[in-house]
Amino acid sequence: MIVGGGNAGISVAAQLLIKDKSLDIAIIDPSDKHYYQPAWTLVGSGAFNIQDTERSESSVIPAGAKWIQEAVESFDPENNSLSTTAGHQYTYDYMVVAPGIQLDWASVKGLPEALGHDGVSSNYSFQTAPYTFEMIKNLKKGKAIFHNPHTPVKCGGAPHKIMYMASDYWRKNGVLNDIDIQYWSGAGKLFAVPKYEKTLLNVAERGHVGLNFMQRLEEIDGPNKKAKFVAMAGDNQGEETWVDYDIIHVTPPQSSPNFIKKSPLANAGGWVDVDKHTLQHPKFSNVFTLGDASGLPTSKTGAAIRKQAPVLVENLLAVRGGATLNGNYTGYTSCPLVTGYGKLVLAEFDYDGNPMETFPFDQSKERWSMYLLKRRVLPWLYWNKILAGTD
């Protein structure tokens, strides 16, 4: 049983079936659509068509796998079963838990009501990503806020990538000096790995960006175009600041899905508990996890899943065959950080923040070739190789 029909669940199912076509695999996911979300930053920058990021879920289910179009409600791992909101119960011999991450829009007061109009947008929504570019294109002067939440998020670079694209757009159109760009973040720094952060700080300076760290977004006042932030640390901890804006790009706070949080599978933080190297659950040996809902201490990216999936497949089949678990995930993840039109820094690193770079050059430098990798190569790779289990 595979819980989740996103990147993680589909690629694992495909790889398992390549290894053994006789496996009885069911994928449980309620979604009608499947999205290539890494391109939504480019959609919000006017550089990618939103329609090219969407396909039917049925089109990506691997041949040989059964699709159960239902939503999980609860788990009973002691009895190898789960229940759905449709009132059905399913049993399994082995389970892969990969339902993705939950977007907590309503945790910011006023955000659901304000989203998608009057200068409030988010590239984390298929519906509003195109509106982000409308905001950027139409702003000639004023204040633009780009927000990063205080929680883990999928694609940790996305909250500031759109800011770099916007500042580059305004520079190219001669209005950058008339726009006050501010980054308000719940994190303590711009990027976790110093090698890449050094470049990004220079990009922020080039874009005339004001940086504000350890600030939690509490409320959006859409009608009055104001956002309330609360300081999370320092001498002014707890202090509230109302900030006016003309446009604001919001990244919603994110968490593990509720049905994971309340389950016996969860760790103290609400994520699926996991051995960070084998991807096996520490208590239930027939349960494995990967992707955004897992408790793996690394950035939540599609690139991480690409390295996690073959390790999980190897170890699950080892457990099934009574063999030793030799698959080892080192925490590899990657953030393709677009820093302007035709510019990209390809950050790749492990659990300890050590760079694990693919190419024989310094990937902390902005490059046109790496921008082409994100714009042209990676979407094709996703639809044609990754979901097919062949890459």
C-alpha positions in Angstrom: 0.0 0.0 0.0 1.3 3.4 -1.0 -0.3 6.4 0.7 0.1 9.4 -1.6 0.0 9.8 -5.4 2.5 12.7 -5.7 6.1 12.6 -6.8 7.2 10.3 -4.0 4.4 7.8 -4.1 4.3 7.5 -7.9 8.0 7.2 -8.4 8.3 4.5 -5.7 5.4 2.5 -7.2 7.0 2.7 -10.6 10.4 1.6 -9.3 9.0 -1.3 -7.3 7.1 -2.6 -10.4 10.3 -2.3 -12.5 12.0 -4.5 -9.9 9.1 -7.0 -9.7 6.0 -6.8 -12.0 4.2 -9.4 -9.8 3.9 -7.0 -6.8 0.4 -6.2 -5.8 0.6 -2.4 -5.4 -2.2 0.0 -4.5 -1.8 3.8 -4.4 -4.3 5.7 -2.3 -4.8 9.3 -3.1 -8.0 11.4 -3.5 -6.7 13.9 -6.1 -7.9 14.2 -9.6 -4.9 16.2 -10.8 -1.1 15.8 -10.6 1.1 18.9 -10.6 4.7 19.7 -11.4 5.0 22.3 -8.6 8.7 23.2 -9.0 7.7 25.3 -12.1 5.3 27.5 -10.2 8.0 30.0 -9.4 8.6 30.4 -13.1 4.8 30.7 -13.6 4.7 33.5 -11.1 7.6 35.1 -13.0 5.8 34.9 -16.3 8.3 32.4 -17.7 6.2 29.2 -17.7 2.7 28.2 -18.7 0.7 27.1 -15.7 -1.2 24.6 -17.9 2.0 22.7 -18.6 2.3 21.9 -14.9 -1.0 20.0 -14.7 -2.0 16.5 -15.8 -4.6 14.1 -14.7 -3.7 11.8 -11.8 -4.9 8.8 -13.7 -2.3 9.5 -16.4 0.6 9.1 -14.0 -0.5 5.9 -12.2 2.0 3.2 -13.2 0.7 0.3 -15.3 0.2 -2.6 -12.9 -0.7 -0.4 -9.9 -4.2 0.0 -8.6 -5.5 3.5 -7.8 -7.8 3.9 -4.8 -9.2 7.4 -5.1 -10.0 8.0 -1.5 -8.5 10.0 1.4 -6.9 8.3 4.4 -8.4 9.1 7.8 -6.5 6.9 10.2 -3.8 4.2 10.6 -3.8 1.0 12.6 -0.2 -0.2 12.1 -0.5 -2.8 14.8 -3.0 -4.6 12.6 -1.5 -3.5 9.3 -4.6 -1.5 8.2 -5.8 1.9 7.5 -9.2 3.6 7.2 -10.5 6.2 4.7 -12.9 9.0 5.0 -15.2 7.0 2.7 -15.6 4.5 5.5 -13.5 1.8 4.0 -10.7 -0.2 5.6 -7.7 -1.6 3.7 -5.0 -4.0 4.9 -1.4 -4.2 3.7 1.7 -6.3 4.1 4.0 -3.3 3.6 3.2 0.4 3.5 4.9 3.4 2.1 3.7 6.7 3.6 4.1 9.7 1.3 1.1 12.0 1.4 3.0 15.2 1.0 2.8 18.3 3.1 -0.2 20.3 4.3 -0.6 24.0 3.4 -2.1 25.8 6.5 -3.6 28.8 4.8 -6.1 29.4 7.6 -3.3 29.7 10.2 -2.7 33.3 9.0 -5.8 35.3 9.9 -7.4 36.9 6.9 -5.1 35.1 4.3 -7.8 32.8 2.8 -10.1 35.7 2.2 -7.4 38.0 0.7 -5.6 35.5 -1.5 -5.7 36.0 -5.2 -6.8 39.6 -5.4 -6.0 43.1 -4.3 -2.2 42.5 -4.3 -2.1 39.2 -2.3 -0.8 36.1 -4.1 1.1 32.9 -3.6 3.1 30.6 -6.0 2.1 27.7 -3.7 -1.4 27.6 -5.3 -2.2 26.5 -8.9 -5.0 29.0 -8.8 -3.0 32.0 -7.8 0.5 31.5 -9.2 -0.4 33.3 -12.4 -1.7 36.3 -10.4 1.8 36.7 -8.9 3.1 37.8 -12.3 0.1 40.1 -12.8 1.1 41.8 -9.6 4.7 42.1 -10.5 4.0 43.3 -14.0 1.6 46.0 -12.9 3.6 47.4 -10.0 5.4 50.5 -11.1 6.1 52.0 -7.6 5.4 51.2 -4.0 6.2 48.4 -1.5 6.5 44.7 -2.3 6.7 42.2 0.5 7.9 38.6 0.0 7.2 36.3 2.9 8.8 33.1 4.3 7.0 31.3 7.1 8.3 30.1 10.5 7.6 26.4 9.6 9.3 23.9 7.3 8.1 24.3 3.7 8.4 22.4 0.5 11.0 23.9 -1.7 12.6 26.1 0.9 14.1 28.4 -1.7 10.7 29.2 -3.3 9.7 32.0 -0.9 12.7 34.1 -2.0 13.3 32.9 -5.6 10.2 34.8 -6.7 11.6 37.9 -5.0 14.8 37.7 -7.0 12.8 37.2 -10.2 10.6 40.2 -9.4 13.5 42.5 -8.6 15.1 41.5 -11.9 11.9 42.1 -13.8 11.6 45.6 -12.2 15.3 46.3 -13.0 14.8 45.4 -16.6 11.7 47.6 -16.8 13.4 50.6 -15.2 11.3 50.8 -12.0 13.5 49.0 -9.4 14.5 52.3 -7.8 10.8 53.2 -7.2 10.0 49.9 -5.4 10.7 49.1 -1.8 11.3 45.3 -1.7 11.3 43.6 1.7 11.8 40.0 2.7 10.0 39.1 6.0 11.0 35.6 7.2 10.4 33.3 10.1 13.9 31.9 9.6 17.1 33.2 11.1 19.0 33.5 7.8 18.5 33.7 4.1 19.8 30.1 3.3 21.1 27.3 5.5 24.3 26.5 3.6 26.9 29.3 3.8 28.4 28.6 0.4 25.2 29.4 -1.4 23.9 32.0 1.1 26.9 34.2 0.3 25.8 34.4 -3.4 22.1 34.9 -2.4 23.0 37.8 -0.1 24.7 39.5 -3.0 21.7 38.9 -5.2 19.5 40.4 -2.5 21.8 43.5 -2.3 21.7 43.8 -6.1 17.9 43.8 -5.9 17.8 46.4 -3.2 16.1 44.0 -0.8 15.5 44.8 2.9 15.9 41.6 5.0 13.8 41.0 8.1 14.4 37.7 10.0 12.7 35.8 12.8 9.4 37.4 12.1 6.1 35.3 12.1 3.2 36.4 9.8 0.1 36.5 12.0 -2.5 38.4 9.9 -3.3 39.8 6.5 -5.7 42.8 6.4 -6.6 42.6 2.8 -8.9 45.7 2.5 -6.3 48.0 4.1 -3.3 46.2 2.5 -1.5 45.6 5.8 0.3 42.6 7.2 1.0 41.9 10.9 4.3 40.3 11.9 5.4 39.2 15.4 9.1 39.1 16.4 10.1 35.6 17.3 13.5 36.3 19.1 15.8 39.0 20.4 15.1 42.0 22.6 11.9 42.7 20.8 10.5 39.2 21.0 6.7 39.3 20.9 6.6 42.8 19.4 3.9 43.3 16.7 4.6 45.2 13.5 2.0 46.2 11.0 3.6 46.6 7.6 1.9 48.4 4.6 2.2 46.8 1.2 1.2 47.3 -2.4 1.7 43.7 -3.2 2.6 40.7 -1.0 3.7 37.2 -1.9 2.8 34.8 0.9 4.1 31.4 1.5 1.6 29.6 3.7 2.8 27.9 7.0 3.0 24.2 6.4 2.8 21.0 8.5 2.3 17.3 8.3 -1.2 16.3 7.2 -3.6 16.1 10.1 -4.2 12.3 9.7 -0.4 11.8 10.1 -0.1 14.1 13.1 -2.7 12.1 15.1 -1.5 8.7 14.0 0.8 6.1 15.8 3.3 6.7 12.9 4.1 10.3 14.0 7.1 11.6 15.8 7.0 14.4 18.4 6.8 17.0 15.6 3.9 15.3 13.9 5.9 14.0 10.9 6.2 10.3 10.0 8.9 8.9 12.3 11.8 7.4 10.3 15.3 6.2 10.4 17.0 8.9 8.4 19.3 6.5 6.6 17.1 3.4 5.9 13.8 5.3 5.5 12.2 2.6 7.6 9.8 3.4 10.5 11.7 2.7 13.8 8.7 0.9 15.4 6.9 -0.7 12.5 9.4 -2.5 10.3 6.9 -3.0 7.4 6.3 0.8 7.2 8.6 3.1 5.2 8.3 6.8 4.4 9.9 9.5 2.1 9.1 12.9 0.8 7.6 16.0 2.5 5.6 14.2 5.3 8.5 12.3 6.5 10.5 13.3 9.5 13.8 13.3 7.5 15.9 16.3 8.7 16.6 17.7 5.2 15.0 20.2 2.8 11.6 19.0 1.4 12.3 19.0 -2.4 11.6 16.8 -5.4 15.4 16.3 -5.8 15.5 14.8 -2.3 12.7 12.4 -3.2 14.7 11.4 -6.3 17.5 10.2 -4.1 15.2 8.8 -1.4 13.1 6.6 -3.7 15.7 4.1 -4.8 17.0 3.7 -1.2 13.4 3.0 0.0 12.7 0.5 -2.8 16.0 -1.4 -2.1 15.3 -1.6 1.7 11.6 -2.5 1.4 12.4 -5.3 -1.0 15.2 -6.4 1.4 12.7 -6.6 4.3 10.3 -8.5 2.2 13.0 -11.0 1.3 14.4 -11.3 4.8 17.7 -9.6 3.8 19.8 -6.9 5.4 18.9 -3.3 4.8 21.9 -1.9 2.8 20.3 1.2 1.2 21.6 4.4 2.7 20.2 7.9 2.3 22.7 10.6 3.1 20.3 13.5 3.2 21.0 14.7 -0.3 18.7 17.5 -1.4 18.8 20.2 -4.1 17.4 23.7 -4.4 17.6 25.2 -8.0 17.6 28.8 -6.9 16.6 31.1 -9.8 18.2 34.5 -9.1 16.9 36.3 -12.2 15.8 35.7 -15.8 18.5 33.4 -17.2 20.3 33.0 -13.8 20.4 30.1 -11.4 22.4 28.8 -8.5 22.1 25.1 -8.1 22.5 24.3 -4.4 23.1 20.6 -3.6 24.0 19.4 -0.1 23.6 16.6 2.5 22.3 16.3 6.0 25.2 18.2 7.4 25.0 21.1 4.9 28.1 19.8 3.0 27.8 20.6 -0.7 27.2 17.5 -2.9 27.5 19.1 -6.3 26.8 17.2 -9.6 28.7 19.3 -12.0 32.5 20.0 -12.3 32.3 23.7 -11.5 31.4 26.0 -8.7 27.6 25.7 -8.4 27.3 28.7 -6.1 27.8 31.0 -9.1 24.8 32.2 -11.1 24.7 30.4 -14.5 22.6 30.5 -17.6 23.2 26.8 -18.2 21.6 25.9 -14.8 18.6 28.1 -15.6 18.1 26.1 -18.7 18.3 22.9 -16.7 15.4 24.1 -14.5 13.4 25.7 -17.3 13.8 23.0 -20.0 15.4 19.8 -18.7 13.9 19.1 -15.3 10.2 19.4 -16.3 10.8 16.9 -19.1 12.8 14.6 -16.8 9.9 14.7 -14.2 7.1 13.7 -16.5 9.1 11.2 -18.7 11.6 9.6 -16.4 11.1 10.3 -12.7 7.4 9.4 -12.5 8.2 6.4 -14.8 10.7 5.1 -12.3 13.6 5.2 -14.8 15.6 8.1 -13.2 
